[in-house]
Amino acid sequence: MIVVPGIAFGEAGRTYARVSYAGSPTDITEGIQRLAPFWRKS
């Protein structure tokens, strides 16, 4: 899983992030579990 700041896709994306789900289901699950605490705080 890859996370890219939204600003990489233009000024309108400044407050966003893009997440690529191009990976194995196990890797995707692990990535989401690691990001979940951050997203819950935001």
URNORGI-V675277 format. One record per backbone hydrogen bond with DSSP energy under -0.5 kcal/mol. NH is the residue of the N-H (numbers start at 1). CO is the residue of the C=O. Records with the same first field share a line. If there is no record, write none. Layout:
NH->CO + CO
//
This chain:
2->20
4->18
6->16
8->5
9->6
10->7
13->10
14->11
16->13
18->4
20->2
21->19
23->21
28->24
29->25
30->26
31->27
32->28
33->29
34->30
35->31
36->32
37->33
38->35
39->35
40->36
41->37
42->38
//
